[in-house]
Amino acid sequence: MSAAAADNAPAQKAAAIVPAAIVVDHAVKRYGSFEAVKDVSFTVADGEIFGLLGPNGAGKSTLIRMMTTLMPITSGRAIVAGHDVAKDPNAVRRVIGVIPQALTSDPDLTVEENLSIYAKLYSVPRAERAKNIAEVLEAVDLTQWRGAQTKTLSGGMRRRLEIARGLVHNPEIFFLDEPTTGLDPVSRIAVWEMLDNLRRTRHLTMLLTTHYMEEADKLCDRIAIVDHGTLVALGTPIELKHSVPGANVVEVHFDRESEEWQKRLEGMEGVTSVQAESAGFYRVLTSSGSKTTMQLVELAASLGETLTSLSVQNTTLDDVFVHYTGRQLRDEQVKPPAFTLPPRPGARP
């Protein structure tokens, strides 16, 4: 071993034994005979942005509610920042921030008043309160609106206020439930950039749920796909895409719909999956996009059919989701905002 390698060995060893920020170990949640969460296990590394993807009723919100002490675990355990949520819920509440899907800041109070009240609930000392409020307002770019009534803010600004409120007591771990639901595309991208910057500058660990594939792809270091209470896939966005048979996706639209198209497409060389999106429109997973494209053109010509559109792209998280769950997430209805804030530290569970 070289001297440089020897010098780095202790640091590498120390890095290897750093405990995970979140550990979910064989978690089960039952309601009578119904299992909402079925033996789910995963870890979230310190400083990681971890995403939960799944349709309504998949168990995502139940998992978060158990991790944030809002709901008892039937069996298994959840460890957050080294604290067992069942044995020491108050310690967990002190180190987490929770951003619900619904906008819960008081619309009749000013931005600063909303932050001040929340800081007081967490017993942040007065001197530290002023400092924290100034810092989080700057972090979410709301400093110039600190005296504005919350109801006068745009949707994107109110979402940023929610995020600032969850940061005002300096949490170590941040839980976000559908953080950009209802925002326009420009505001959504702005929130993504802000969350990524907060993770780096404040060394936050984040766990979020989302139904936006692009959000999960761009923001999350790793993603867990949950369906019917079961963890069906886990990995980085790249790992998940590589796990789906077929390197490319060919999107093709025929001028005339026919029951034969699905069967003909599935019989092509290299094709691993065919998804019928709408009348005459198909999404084809294939090991060779170029070869399948040529086959499609030749097929249409031989049958005298017209291709109204034809495109090739790489595998996306949409394809990953369909592969593991058998349905498209974008077809699922977004769940109603039923996620609430955790009790303040010291409150009885």
N, C-alpha and C positions, 0 to 999 in steps of 0.2 A: 504494500500500500504506500502511495506517495505521501510526502509530508502534508501536502495540501489536502489530500483525501482524509488523512488522519485527523487534521485540524477540523475538518467539516463533519467527521463522524459523530461527535457528541451532539452537534446541532441537528443533524439528520435524525438521530435517535430520539432527541427531545421532540422534534416535529412529529415523529411517528406515534408518540404516545399521548399527544394532545387529545383530551377527551372530546367527543362530539358535542355540538351545541344542543342537539335534540336526538334522543334515542326513543324510538317506538318499538317495543319488544313484544311480539305476539299479542297485540291489542285486540280485544274483542268487546263489542257492545251489543247487548241483547235487550230487546223489548219483549218480554214474555218469551215466546218461542221464536220470534223473528230476530235474526242476526243482521244488524245494520252494518257492522264492521266484523270481518271474519279473519282473525289471526293475521293481522297486518304487522309487518316489521320493516323498518327502515331507519337510517340515521341521516342527520343533516350536519355537515361539517361546519366548523367555526368560520364565519365570514362568507358562507355560501348563500346563494339565492336558489331556493328549492321550490319547485312547482308541483301542485297537485292538479291533475287533469281528470275530468270524468263528467258523465252526464248527470242530470238530476237523479237523486236517490242513490248515487254511487257510494256515498259514505264520506265524501270530502269534508263537508261541514261538521259531521259527527266527529271525525278525526280531530279537526281543529278545536272543537268545543271540549274534547277530552284533554287536549294538550294545553288549553288555556284555563283549565280548572272549572269550566262551566258545566261539565257533565262527568259523572263518575264512570270509570272504566269497569266493565263487568269482570274481565280477567286480563292478564298481561300487565304491562306497565308502560308509562311514558315518563322519561327523564328530560327535564328542560333546564339547561344551564346547571346541570349537576343535581337538581332537586327533583324528587319524586312527586308528581302532581297529586297523587293520592295521599302521601304521607306528610307533605309540607307544601300545601297549596299557596299559603301566604308568601313563602319565599319565591315561588314561581311568579306570582302576580307582581312582585317588586321588580323583576328583571325583564318583564315582557311589555311590549306595546302591541295593541290590537286595533286594527283598522277594519271596521265592519263594512259590508257592502252598502248599507244605507247611510245617507248623510245625517249624522246625529248631532252636529254642533248646533247650538241654540241660534236660530236666525235673527233674533232680536238683540243679541249681544254683539259687541264688536269682536273683531278678530282677536285682539289682545285679551279681552275679557274671557273669551272662550278658553284661551290657553292658560290664563291665570287660574281660573276655577279648576281646571284639570290638574294643574301643578299642585294646587292646594290639596286636592283629593289624595295626591300621592305624597303629601307632607314634605314637599320640596321647600327648604328654608327660603325666607323672603329674598335675601341677597342673591341666592343662587337662582331663584325664580326669575328675577329680572334678566340675569345673564342668559339663562336657558331660553327664555322667550325670544330675546334678541337673536340668539344663535339660530334657533329653528326657523324664525321668520326669514332670516337671510338665506338659510339653506333651501327653503321652498320658494324664495323670491316673492315674499309677501310683505316685506318691511314697510313699503310705502302705503300699504293698506291696513296697517295695524289698528287704526282708529275707525275703519269703515265697518258699518253694520254687516253682519255675515249675509243677510238676505240680499244685499246689493251685489254680491260677488257672482261671477259666472260659475258654471258647473265645474270647469277645470280648476278655478281658483278655490272653490269650496272643497274639492277633493284634496288639493294641496294643503288646505287648512286642516283637514282631517288627519293627514299624514304628519303635519307639524304638531298637532295635539298629541298624537301617539308617541312623539319623540321628546316631549317637553320634560319628562322625568328621567331621561337618559337610559332607556332600556338597552339590554344586550341583544335581545331577540325580538324581531318584528313579525307579527302575523297579519297578513292582508287578505281579506276575502273579496275577490273580484275587484281589485283596486281601480280599474278603469272602466267599469260598466257604465254605460250611458254617456261616455265622453265622445266628442267628435275625434276624428283621426289625428288631427294636429295636437289636440290636448292630450290624447292618449300617448303619443310619441314623447311629448314633453314630460309626462309622468314617468315613462320608462327611463328616460335620461336622468331624471331627478333621483329615482330610486337607485339606479346604478351608481350615481355619484355619491348618494348618502351611504350606500354600502361601503364604498371605498374610503370616504372621508371620516365616517364615524365608526368604521369597522363593525357594521351590523350584520347579523345573521338574519336572513329573511325566509319566511315560508309563506307562499301565496297560493290561492286557488285562482284559476282563470279558465274561461271557455274560449279565449282568443288564442288560436294556435300560433299566430305571429308573435303575440306577447310572450308566450312560453318559450318560443324559439329564440327570440332576441334577448330576453331578460334572464332566463333561468340557466344556472350551471348544470343542474340535473332536474329530471322530471319523473314523477311517479304517476302512472296511469291507473286509476282506480275504477272498478266496474262491479256493480252488485256487491259492494262491501269487500271486494278482494283486490289486492295489489296484483295487477296483471303484467306490468312492465315497469322497469326502472333503469334509468341511465341518462347520459348526457344526450342532448338533442341529436348529435351526430351518431352516437351509438344506437339510439333508437331507430334512426333512419336506416342505418346499415343492417339492422336486424330484420327489416322487411324484405322478403324475396323480391328481386327486381330493382335494378339500379336506376331506371328511368320511369317516368310517367308520360304516356302519350294521351293527349286529350283529343278526341275526334268527334266530329258532329256530321252525321249523315243527313242529307236533304230529306230522305224518306225513312220513316220508322218501319222496322220489320222485326218480328219475333226471332228471326234467324241471326241477327247481328251478334247477340250475346254469345251464342254457340260458336259462330264463325271466329269471333275474336278470341275466345278461350282456346280454340284449337290451333292458333298460330304458334310457331316456334318461338320459344323464349318468353312467352306470356305467362305470368304467374297469377294474375288476378285481373278481373274485369268488373268495374263498378258502373252500373247504369245510373246516370245522374238525372236525366230527363229524357223526353221523347227524342230519340236519335242521337243523344249525346252520351259518350262513354269515356271513362277514365281507365286506362289500361296500364297496369304495372308490367314492366318487361325488363329482361336482362340486357336488351340492346335496343335503345330508342331508335337508332338509325335503321336497323334491320326491320323493326316493326313498322316504321313509317313507310318504308318501301313496300312491304307486304300489304299495307292498308291501301296505298295508291293503286297497286296492281289489282287488288281485290275489287275496289270500286270500279276500275276500268273494265274488268272482265264481266262485271254484272251490269254495266251501264248506269251505275249509281254516281251521285255527285257528293263530294266531300265539301261541305260548306266551311269547315275549319279544321285545322290540324296543327298541333303544337307539341313540342317535347320539352320536358322539364325534369329536374331531379326529384327524388322522393321527398315528400314533405311530411310534417307532423300529422296532417290530415290523413295521409295514407297509413301512418303508424297507428293512429287511433282506430281507423276502420279495420286494420289488420288484427288488432288485439281485442276489439270489442264487437266487431261486426256491424257497426253503424257509425254514421257521421255525427260528430259533436255539434256541428253548426245547425243540424236539424233539431237539436234538443232545445227546449224552452229554458230560458234563463230562470233560475230559481228566484222566488220572492225574497226580499231582504229581511230575513228572520234572524240574522246573526247579531248578537248584542254584545255590549262591552263587558269585560270581566269585572267582578267586584273589586273595589279598591283594596289595597293591602290592609290586612287587619280585620277585614270583614269576615263573617262566618261563612264557610263554604255551603 
